[in-house]
Amino acid sequence: MLLESEVRYMHLDKEKIKLIMARKELSMSDIASRCNKSKQRISCILNSVNVTPTTAGCIAKALDVDVVEIITK
């Protein structure tokens, strides 16, 4: 079992993120504002194959969900 400090990258589940955004009526701009990043940067992050745990955590916090709800296993 990996410790949290050993996790280097996570895979975001874009479909789950889109569903959560739709349910909560959040736009890409809303997420960007909550993460203190540009809309373009959030778009780039969501289109990335791998993200850091910190970035995944930021997106999860902006969506008000636990990070395990937005990553693939």
N, C-alpha and C positions, 0 to 999 in steps of 0.2 A: 504494500500500500504506500502511495506517495504522500509525503507531507506537503502541506500547502506551500512551504518554502521551496519545494522541489518542482512545483508546477511552473513551467516557463511560458507556455502558451496555451490558450484555450480556443475552442472553435465555437463561434456564435451561430446560433440557429436563426437565420434570417426570417424564416417563415413564422417561428414562434414570436419573434420580436414584432413583426408586422401585425400579427393577430392581437398581441397585447396593446400595441399602439392603436389599433382600430377599436378595441373594446373600451379603451380609456380616452378615445378621441384625441390622441396626441399626434402632432405633426413632427416632422424631422426638425423643424425650427424649435419646437418645444423641447425636444431631447437635447438639441445643441445648447440651448439656453441653460438647461438644468445641469449640463456637463461642463459649462463654461468653455465650449468649443464652437467653432464655426459649423454651419450647416454642411459645408463642403467636407470638413474633416469627419463629421459623423457619417456622411455618405461613404467616404473612403474606408472608415472603420468597419461599417456594416458590409462592405464589399470585400473585406480582407478575409483571407483563409484563416489566419492565426491572429489572435490579439493577446495582449498581456493580461494577467489576472486583474491588474489595476484598472485597465480599460474596460474589461468585462464588468467589473464591479461598478464603475461609473455609469455604464449604460443601464445596468440592473437598478441602481439607485434612482436614476432618472425615470425609469419605468415603474418604480415602487414595487419591485418584485425581488425575490431571492435570486442570486446569480445562477443557481442550478436550473432555474426555469428558462434560461435563455441560452444555455450552452448545449452542445451535443455531447453525448457520452462516448 
